[in-house]
Amino acid sequence: MDSGTGQAISSEELRRRLYQTFKNRGVLDSLKSQLRNQLVHELTRPDLNGRLLSHGHHRQHSSTDENSLLIMAANSIVADHLSRTGYEYSLSVFFPECGLEKEKVFTSKDLLQIMKISSRSELYKSIISHHEKDHHKG
């Protein structure tokens, strides 16, 4: 029922109003992003025969732990940048494409340790301080 007039609204009008409400509240963009993310995830997942479903990038991953660590560190830096700059759509595509999970992104401290930067150095303290300031802003 239409508030105030007591008249029933048509299904088309209800659909239009719901669409506009969802659009205004950002629900539609969020759903689109989730669908794109799931689509990329499904297309890059191997089928039962072990083949990649998409014709996209089938990267050769080195079997060495050091290369894997460097790739994961680089991907964590990119993910951190996308997150800090508010590129949520890009981030939602980036995670499944690179195989990194949100929960497994390296922290600044992790990255500094990987680069063997001493926790007593000025560089370390400066980076951590800057990161904590940014973290408390957002």
Legacy VTK file of the C-alpha trace (Angstrom):
# vtk DataFile Version 3.0
C-alpha trace
ASCII
DATASET POLYDATA
POINTS 138 float
0.000 0.000 0.000
1.144 3.466 -0.762
1.666 5.338 2.499
-0.707 8.249 2.883
-3.179 7.402 0.126
-4.129 3.847 1.090
-3.900 2.705 -2.540
-2.047 -0.393 -3.666
0.950 0.225 -5.899
1.594 -1.798 -9.007
4.273 -4.453 -9.081
6.146 -2.332 -11.644
6.093 0.690 -9.313
7.256 -1.471 -6.396
10.084 -2.847 -8.538
11.098 0.679 -9.600
11.079 1.974 -6.013
13.067 -0.971 -4.694
15.601 -0.582 -7.484
16.009 3.138 -6.745
16.300 2.550 -2.987
18.925 -0.164 -3.465
20.800 2.016 -5.938
20.792 5.025 -3.606
22.036 2.958 -0.656
24.854 1.340 -2.642
23.369 -2.138 -2.432
23.368 -2.581 -6.214
27.055 -1.684 -6.570
27.916 -4.045 -3.744
25.946 -6.896 -5.325
27.525 -6.258 -8.722
30.976 -6.343 -7.148
30.208 -9.599 -5.338
28.884 -11.168 -8.546
31.968 -10.096 -10.514
34.201 -11.469 -7.783
32.378 -14.810 -7.800
32.453 -14.945 -11.600
36.223 -14.398 -11.697
36.664 -16.970 -8.944
34.597 -19.567 -10.814
36.289 -18.889 -14.153
39.778 -19.252 -12.714
38.986 -22.399 -10.760
40.217 -25.621 -12.363
37.540 -28.015 -13.600
37.465 -31.687 -12.634
40.157 -32.521 -15.207
42.528 -29.920 -13.737
42.194 -27.496 -16.640
41.724 -23.797 -16.061
38.164 -22.852 -17.000
39.120 -19.448 -18.380
41.455 -18.749 -21.259
43.047 -16.090 -19.071
46.420 -15.957 -17.449
47.743 -19.341 -16.467
50.863 -18.229 -14.684
53.822 -20.455 -14.117
54.503 -20.373 -10.397
58.009 -21.215 -9.352
58.211 -24.006 -6.864
60.772 -22.214 -4.714
59.567 -20.900 -1.392
61.517 -17.675 -1.878
59.745 -16.805 -5.133
56.368 -17.688 -3.629
57.130 -15.480 -0.663
58.154 -12.570 -2.897
55.017 -12.941 -5.017
52.836 -13.059 -1.926
54.624 -9.993 -0.504
54.180 -8.047 -3.741
50.509 -9.033 -3.939
50.042 -7.934 -0.318
51.501 -4.521 -1.138
49.150 -4.139 -4.113
46.156 -5.282 -2.019
47.072 -2.799 0.716
47.285 0.012 -1.844
43.925 -0.885 -3.406
42.316 -1.042 0.025
43.778 2.276 1.218
42.709 4.099 -1.929
39.176 2.723 -1.819
39.376 0.647 -4.998
37.023 -2.003 -3.648
35.980 -3.345 -7.051
39.586 -3.726 -8.176
40.385 -5.395 -4.875
37.457 -7.807 -5.241
38.832 -8.887 -8.617
42.482 -8.848 -7.539
42.136 -11.309 -4.638
40.785 -14.261 -6.637
42.958 -13.450 -9.645
46.220 -13.579 -7.693
45.083 -16.353 -5.353
45.556 -14.270 -2.217
42.994 -14.416 0.557
42.025 -11.306 2.497
42.978 -12.967 5.767
46.429 -13.915 4.467
47.620 -10.479 3.338
50.952 -9.629 4.915
50.931 -6.758 7.398
53.490 -3.958 7.253
55.394 -5.654 10.057
55.414 -8.930 8.124
56.765 -7.199 5.022
59.459 -5.384 6.978
60.527 -8.684 8.528
60.654 -10.333 5.093
62.894 -7.488 3.905
65.053 -8.038 6.994
64.599 -4.470 8.254
65.452 -4.291 11.931
62.625 -3.326 14.289
65.137 -0.984 15.938
65.856 0.974 12.744
64.452 4.430 12.055
63.002 3.199 8.757
61.051 0.474 10.525
59.729 2.868 13.167
58.779 5.451 10.548
56.872 2.973 8.366
55.012 1.419 11.304
54.158 4.852 12.711
52.874 6.044 9.325
50.865 2.852 8.841
49.266 3.114 12.297
48.291 6.759 11.647
46.636 5.755 8.359
44.924 2.806 10.031
43.396 5.003 12.742
42.096 7.516 10.151
40.063 4.922 8.222
LINES 1 139
138 0 1 2 3 4 5 6 7 8 9 10 11 12 13 14 15 16 17 18 19 20 21 22 23 24 25 26 27 28 29 30 31 32 33 34 35 36 37 38 39 40 41 42 43 44 45 46 47 48 49 50 51 52 53 54 55 56 57 58 59 60 61 62 63 64 65 66 67 68 69 70 71 72 73 74 75 76 77 78 79 80 81 82 83 84 85 86 87 88 89 90 91 92 93 94 95 96 97 98 99 100 101 102 103 104 105 106 107 108 109 110 111 112 113 114 115 116 117 118 119 120 121 122 123 124 125 126 127 128 129 130 131 132 133 134 135 136 137
